[in-house]
Amino acid sequence: MTTQKTAKRGEFNSNWPVPDEYLLELGRMVSVWGSLESMTAVAISMLAGYDSPTDPRALTMVAHSNFQQRVDIVSALCGQLVEEYPHLKDYESVIKKIRAAQAGRNKYAHNALSLDEDGQVHIAYMSARGTFKTTVEIVRVIEIEEVTAKIHEAVCALQSLITNKLLKPMWER
């Protein structure tokens, strides 16, 4: 790991704690994730029948809901409305995309990245489902970019589902 050399609070050396290209992509991932979080709140407002997607009554109900709860609400509302609004028929595939995006985001947002003495970036994480397991993997920038792409595709899929207007990912427009 690169040692931080500046002495002033809030000023960080380049490539600390991992190379800047990783930090850039992690920041992009977080920014695009915020779009997905916001879109789930908008989707709930619209599916719940509010006139405005930013109706304070709807947003108040989801303001403190975690992301998993929001996705469950979107799924449940789509399931209830699919007969009345047939364009919602593919909602399960959209929910699947959202969950895949969440899994990718969680891997990088909730685990430690570190730089080894050979200049390789690693991620370490653990699981305790049934048995305790630790994993350390080499991380490449392209892997974080792929997670960001999946998040963006989930945003587009959810917006397309809710508005019944196709929104292609930015690289297909």
C-alpha positions, 0 to 999 in steps of 0.5 A: 500500500502506498504511504500517505505523505501529505500532512494536511487534512483532506489533501491526499496523495495521488494513487492513495490508497489505490491507483487513481484509475481505480478511484475514478471508476469507483467514484463513477460506480457510486455516482451511477448507483445513486441514479439507480437508487433515485430511480427506484424511488421514482418508480415506486411513486409512479407505480403507486399512482401518484401524479408526480414521480417526486410527490413528497407523500410517496418519497416520504414513505421510501426515504428511509427504506433500504435499497432491498426494500425499495426493490421488493416494493417495485416488484410487488407493485409491478406484480399487482399492476401487470394485468392492468398495465401489460407493459409491466410484463417483463418486470421480473427480468428488470428486477433480476438486472437490478439485483445483479447490479446490486451484487456487483456494487456491494462487492466493491462498496463494502470490501477493502481494496489494497495495493500490494508491493507488486503494484496489483490491486486486491479485494478481500471479502468474506462470507459466513453463509453456511460456512466461513470463507475468506477470499482475496482476488486481484481487481482490474479496472475493467471489472469495476467498469463492468459493474458500472455498466450493469448498474446503468443498464439496470437504470435504463431497464427500470426507467423503460419499464416504468415509462413504457418508453425504451431507454437504451444504455448510453453506448447504444444511443 
